[in-house]
Amino acid sequence: MAALESLSFADYSLCIKAGVHFTLCGGTIAKLGTARHHAEFLPKLDDLRLPGCFGMTELGHGSNVMAIETTAVYDESTQEFVINTPNDIASKYWIGGSGQHGKVCAVFAQLTVKGEWQGPHVFVVRIRDDASNVMPGVRITDHGAKMGLNGVDNGRIWFDNVRIPRWHMLDALANVDEAGNYSSRIPSIAQRFGATVGGLTTGRVLIAQAAVDACKQGVTIAIRYSVARTQFNDKSIMSYITQQRPLFVGLAITYAMALGQLRLKVGWSCWELKREDDAQVMVVISSITKSPCTGNGVYKRRSQGYPHPFQWSQGCSHLASCCHSPGLPRGVWWHGIFGGQQDWTHDLRHER
């Protein structure tokens, strides 16, 4: 977690792509898979021979994962699962790492065995071969250029009756034997689903932390620049109350969020797997904190902004891409971030 957080200070695209690969894809295989999955896939994920992605979100189903429409039907005659996208709404959508580079995908699909629905399960599906050619029965499109984070190749995936071996179902929670008999130590479909998606906690914590780190960078840049920039007889614009108020409030909120995330991460490392109820507590807390953390971001306030707010040379568009919901007072980052000359970073290096 610390390594991925450190990446966010260098490049958010790399941070997100690494997070999808190592925590969402690799973490899911590690937590929901068993020894054979670990031996086959994890070493190749670790050394990047097998770039991974995470196929949960569908065009028609974002948060409501229980209602996804991708299907996985067991074929006893061949001991294979048949993965299928029944319609465009069921296509795996906005899947990070799939547009250009992904070779394996942890796919969420509705499992049916002997005509009986067993709820969403996770399957390891090759989407490209070792030469990066798209696998038969798989169709992938790249979502193309975005407002920011263009280092992440978000894509859309369709499966046309793609067959995978029986053991490619991650079976730590449930298993289908050769004869097509389904078994699970968790009797309820709802409880199995909860255990299946419980592994997303790490991802939620990392997303929230990346947003907090973006706020740290943004508010730091804005305050430093506001101190360095002068107007009206060389008076620092930070001396004006209209500049101080949004920036200092934003600074205080960023401190609060950072301390809250620190407490959450300490709790996560101390509580995980100690008690059965702790996992559910962490799911709830990480879900609660993700929204306000990612909601404390960059918002344009043109009345207090400056001439070139979206120039890539300013190096701040990626910050705007990471935090884009209302939270911090409007204009917190626009106060000074985008003002003055394009080479204002050079001036800051020589400020007193």
Secondary structure, 3 states (H helix, E strand, C coil): CHHHHHHHCCCHHHHHHHHHHHHHHHHHHHHHCCHHHHHHHHHHHHCCCCCEEEECCECCECCCHHHCCCEEEEECCCCEEEEECCCHHHCEEEECCCCCCCCEEEEEEEEEECCEEEEEEEEEEECECCCCCECCCEEEEECCCCCCCCCCCCEEEEECCEEEEHHHECCCCEEECCCCCEEECCCCHHHHHHHHHHHHHHHHHHHHHHHHHHHHHHHHHHHHHHHHCEECCCEEHHHCHHHHHHHHHHHHHHHHHHHHHHHHHHHHHHHCCCCHHHHHHHHHHHHHHHHHHHCCCCCCCHHHCCCCCCCHHHCCHHHHHHCCCCCCCCCCCCCCCCCCCCCHHHHHHCCC
